[in-house]
Amino acid sequence: MKDKTIDIFANAPVPKAVISNIIPSIISMIMVLLYNLADTFFIGQTKDAYMVAAVSIATPVFLIFMAVGMLFGIGGTSLISRMLGQGKGEKAKQVSSFCFWTGLIIGILAMCFIWLFVKPLCNMVGASKDTVGYASEYLNIVAVGIPFLIVSNTFSNIIRSEGRAKTAMAGMIIGNLMNIVLDPIMILGFHWNVAGAAVATVIGNVFSAVFYLVHLLSKRSMLSVHPKDYRIRNQIATGVMAIGIPASLNSILMSVSNILINNVMTRFGDMAVAGLGVAMKVNLIVVMLLIGLGTGIQPLLGYCFGARNRERYIAVLKFSLSLALCLSLIMTAVCYLGAGPLVTAFLDNPDAFEFGMSFARIYILSGPIIGILFVMINAIQSTGAAIPSLILSVSRQGLLYMPILFLFSQIFDTARMIAMAQPVTDYLSALLSIVLFIMTYRKYFKDFE
């Protein structure tokens, strides 16, 4: 018998099924966005552009460990939603427990790693003598929250696979709202500056992780974190990793690409790095909303695939693509026209502002197609197609972006033209995602009735 919380996957009208899943996911991403913007905004109120640059430099290191949460979150969601579609509830519990305990152990190891190698890490990602102290201070504190961060990121995704999108949303809201509230208190009120931003981040992650654990230990959840359900064999570890690794590689490569472009931009000075960091935050307004749409439909698509319901799968995909295109165009116009006020909110240094304004308008050129890209990524992941997922993940921020960035940095001698590498890559990635989905569809749906 199906749990009533996943009945919407199977029986609700397509528009209702899509909207009811994407709204909590988009709200969750808005909270993540506000959390990202809040750190930079309140650090910017110190009027020290070097602190803004330091947080921008440290962020890619933090994102690498967030990718571990994405590995278990996206990989676990894809596998669990397919298991539930096939009526395999016990295996879904085993997948959930595997994701929790394995992710927690990796988080503890990552915390120790950062404490041991924090200064070499900061130097590697492009910190200068003026920013290395701030960046090291930020990462040393943030490291405490990495185990909680991984658990939080993992289950903000996995809980959606049992049809509890609102519960997943609530955990994200609690953690990020805590961070947003504490940022001004600790950064400006206590004058802890970057240390205050880091402490607020840790506390937010702890609250979010604890919220999800309370739910998972309750009778309301179909999933489990109990050690007795922990399994690695029976295609549990491989099933999670098959989709989780490509998904996390995208995040890792995004961090690596941020590190690379930060290093490239250092030749134009710390103000260029600060401006780039703020431009990325502005671009996140579009990106996070559309990531929310894409991740919101993945459990629904995964359930349809597991239930071998091709007609419903295609209907969900078509409706989601139309919605993504409309949202992409609207948000691109908003962010392009509002780039000036948005950048001003973070930077008042004239040189940093000039860089930030130019970079923000360059990055937002990806906006019209970014929604299609994220829907296609999640559509491919929902089928469990490991190879296409891997190709797409390593292409956008790796095989495509890195050579284009290198080429642009050799051909052009202005920071603005070098920044164009990102939108050029995004358009090529969107085209690649469509090609890979068509290939995936032809292979994985050929036996469906």
N, C-alpha and C positions, 0 to 999 in steps of 0.2 A: 504493500500500500504506500502510495506516495505521501510524503510529508506535505502538509498544506502550504508550507512556505515555498516549496518548489513547484506547486501546482501552476503558478503563473508562467513558468518556463514552458509547460506543455500545452496549456489550454487557453490562456488569455489572448485577446486580439493582438496582433503584432504591434501596432502603435502603443498600446497600453503596456505590453511586455517590455518593449524597448525603453519607453519613457520611465517606467517604474524602476528599471535597473540603472539607467544612466543618470537620473537626477541625483540619487544618493552618491554615485561615483563622482559626478561633476562637483557636487557640494564638497566632497572630501578633497578633491583636487584644488578647489578654491581655497580651502583652509590651508592646504600645503603651500599654495601660492602666497597667501597672506603671511604665513609663517616665514617663507623665504624673503618676502618683501620687508617684513617687520624688522628682521635682523639688520638688513642693509639700511633701512630707513632710520632706525634709532641710532645705529652706529654713525650714520651720516650727520645726525644732530650734534655729534661731538665736534663737528667742523674740522675733523682730521681726515683728510683724503687718504693718508697712509693706512689708517685703520680700515677704511672701506676696501682699499686694495688688498690688505692682508686677509680679510674675511673672504674676498673673492678668490684669492690664491689658495686658501685652505679648503674651500668648499669642494673642489674636485677630489681631494683625499677622502673627505667625509662621504662623498657620493659613491666612491668605490665600494665602501662597506655597506652603503644602502643597497647596492646592487646584489649583495648576498640575500637580503630580504626579498628582493625582486626575484632572485633565482628560485627560492622556495615558494614565494607567493604566487608568481605567474605559473611556474611549473606545477605546483600543487593544485592551483585552481583549475588548470587545464585538465589534469588527470582526475581530480575529484568530481568535476562536473560531468565528465564522460562516464565515470563509475556510477554516479547517481542516475544518469540517463539509462544505464544498463541495469539498474536495480541492485548494484553491488555496494550496499551500505557499509558492511564490515570492512571491506577493502578501503573505502573512503576514510574510515577512522584510522586505519593503519597508515595511510598516506599523511594524514593530518599530524599524527604523533611523530612520524619520521621527520617532517618539516620542522616541527617545534624543537625537538631535542638536538637535531643536527645543526640547525641554525643557531641555537643558543651556545653550543660548544664553540662554533666558529666565531661567534661574537666575543666570547671571553678571550680567545686566542688573539683576535684582532685588537682588542683593548690593550693587551700586553705588548703587542707589536708596536703600536703607536707610541706608547710610553718609552719603549727602548730606542726608537729610531726617529723621534719627532723632528729634530733639527735637520738631519739628512733628508727627510721627506720634504720639509719646507723648502730647502735649497733646491731639491730636485724639481719641484713644481713651479719654480720661478720667483721665490721670495728674494728681495734685495736686502741690503744691510739695514734699510729703513723699515722694512716690513717683516723681517724674519722673527723678531721678538714677539710681535703681536700674533703672527700666524702660529707660532709654537705654543703660545699661551692658550690660544683658542682650541687647538687640537688636543692639547694635554687634558683639558677639562672635558671636551666633547667625547673623548675616548671612553670615559666612564659610562656613557649612555649607549655605546654601540651594541651590547647584548640586547638591551631593551629596544633599540632602534630596529634591529633585525627581526625580533619577535613581532613588533608593531607592524612593520612593513609586510611581513609574511602574512599575518592574519587579517590585515585590512583588505587583502585580496582573497584569501582562502574562505573567509566567512561568507563572502558573496556567492561562493559556489554552492552553498546550502540554501540559497534563496533569501538570505538575511542581509540585503544590501543596506537597510537602514541601520542595522547594528554595526556593520562595517563603517558606515559613515559616522556614526556616533563616536566610535573610538578615535577616528581621525580628528573629529571636531574637538573632543575633550583634550587630546594631546596638543594640538596646534593652538587652540584657544588659550590653554595654559601658557604656552610659549609666548603668544602675542601679548597677553596681560602682563607677564613677568618681564618682558624685554624693556619697556620704559622704566620700570621700577629698578631693575638691576643695572641697566646701562647708564641711565641718566640720574635716577634717584639715589642709588648707592655709589654712583661714579665708578662702577667696576669695568666700564667700557667693553672691550672684546671679551673679557672674562665673564661679564654679566650676560652677554649674548650666549656664550657657551653654556653657562649654568642653566639659563632659561630653556635652552634646547634639551639638555639632559633631563630636566624635570618633566618637560612635555612628553618626551619619549617614555619615561617611566610610567606616567599616568595612562598613556595610551596602551602600553603593553599590559598593565595590570587590568585595565578594563576588558581587554580581549580574553585574558586568562579567566576572569570571573565568568564571562559568558561561556567559555569552552568547558568550564568545570560544572556548569549548571545543567539541569535536565532539558533546557530549551534547545541545546545544540545537538545536532546529529553527528558532530565530529568529536575528536578526542585528542588530549595531550597526555594521556596516561601512559607511563612507561610500559605497561603490559601490552599495549597495542603497537609498540614500536617494532617496525619491520624494515629490513633493507632489501630482502629478496622478493621473489615473486613479481618482478618488474616494477617494484615500488620506487626504489632509488633511481633506476634507469628511466622510468616513466616521468619522474619529476625532472631529472636532469636533462632529458631529451628536449624539453621545451624551456625549462628554467635557465639552462646555460646560455642558449641563444638570447633569451630576454635579458639576462644579467650582463651578457657581453655588450649589448647595446648601451647599457648604463655605464659599464666600465670604460668602453671606448669613448663614450661621451665625456667622461672624466679625463681620460687620456688626451682627447682632442682639446679640451679646455686647458689642460696643462700645456699642450703644445702651442696653442695660440697665445696663451699668457706669456710663454717664453719668447714667441715671435714679437709680441707687442712690447716687451721690455726694451726693445731697441728704440722705441718711440717715447719711453719714459714711464714712470709710475702713474702719471695722470691718464695715459692711454689705457693702462691696465685697469685703473679704477673706472674709467668710462666704459670699457668693455664689460666689466662685471655688472654695471648698472644696466647696460643695454640688454644683457642676457636676462636680467630680472624682468625688464619690460616685455621682452619676447616670451617669457614664461606665462604671461597673462593669456596669450593665445594657446601656447603649447599645452599648458596644464589643463585647460578646459577641454581640449580635444583628446588628450590622453585619458581624461575622465570619461569621455564618450566611448572611446575605444575599449578601455578596460571594463566599462560597464556592460557592454554587450558580449564580452567574451564568455562568461558563464552560460548565458542564454544560447549562444552559438554552440558552445561545447555540449550542452544538454541536447540540443537538436541533433547534433552530429552523433552523439552516443546513442540516441534513440532512433537513428537512421531516418530522420524526417527531413529529406532534402527540400521539399517544397517550403516548409516553414523556415529552414535555414536560409534559403535564398530570399524569402520575403523579409526576414529580419535584416539581412545584409543590405538589400536595396533601400529599405527605409532608413537604415543607419547611415548609408552613404549620402543620401539626400540631405539628411539632417546635418551631417558633418560639413558638407559643402556650404550650406546656408550659414551655419555658425562660423565657419572659417572666414567667409567674406565679410560678415558683420564685424567680427573682432579685429580683422586686419584693418578695416577702415577706422575703427575706434582707436586702435593703438598707433596707427600712422599719424592720424590727425592730432592725437593727444600726446605724442612723444615728448614735446617740449615740457609741458607741466609735469609729466611722469618723471622725467630725468631730473628736473629741478627739485623734486621732492627728496632726492637722494644726494645730490651734489650741488654745492654752491661755488666751488672752485671754477673759474672761467675756462681754464684749459681742459679740466676733466669734463665739464659740461659740454664743451664743443665736441670732444670725442664721443661722449655718451649719446648725444643727440644724433650724430651721424651714424654711429653703429646701430642705434635702436631702429632707425628707419631702414637701414640695410637689412638687418636681421628679419624685420617684419615682412619683407618681400616674400618670404616662404609661406606666409599665412594662408593664401588662397588654396594651397594644395596639402597643407599639413594634416588636415582632418582626414582626407582620403588615405594618406599614408598610415595613420594610426589605426583606422578601421581595418585596412588591409593586413597590417601586422597582427592584430588580434584575431582576425578571421583565419589567418594561417595557423596561428598558435592554437586556436580552438579545435583544430583537427588532429593535433598531435604530430603534425608534419615537421619532423626535426630538421631535416636538411634545408628546406626552403626558409625556415625560421632562422637557422644559423647563417645562411647566405645573406639574408636581409639584415640581420643584426650586425654582422661584421662589415657590411657594406656602407651603411649610412654614416657611421662615425669612424670607420676604419678604412676599408678598401677603396671607398670613394672619397671621403672627406680628407684623409691625410695626404694622398697624392695631390689632390686639388689645392689644399692649403700650401703644400711645399711648392707646387708650380706657381701659384699666385705670389708667394713670398719671394720667389726668384725673379719673376717677370716684373712685378710692380714694386714701387718704392714708397707707396703711401699706405697708411694704416687702413684707410677706408676701402681701398681696392682689395687689400688682403682679407678684410672682413667679408667681402662678397663671396668667399669660398663656401660659406655656410648655406646661403640660399641656392647657389648653383648646385650644391650637393643634395639639398632637399628635393629639388625638382627631379633630379636623376633618380633619387631613392624612391620617389612616388611612382615614377614610371616602372622601376624595377619591381616594386611591390605588386603592381597590377599584373605584370608578366608572371611573377612567381605564384600569385593566387590562381591564375588561370591554369598553370601547370599542376598546382596542388588539387584543384577542383577536378580536373580530368583524371587524376590518378586515384584520389581517395573517394570520389563519389560515383565511380563507374559501376559499382555493384549495388548501389542503392536503388530501391524501387521508386 
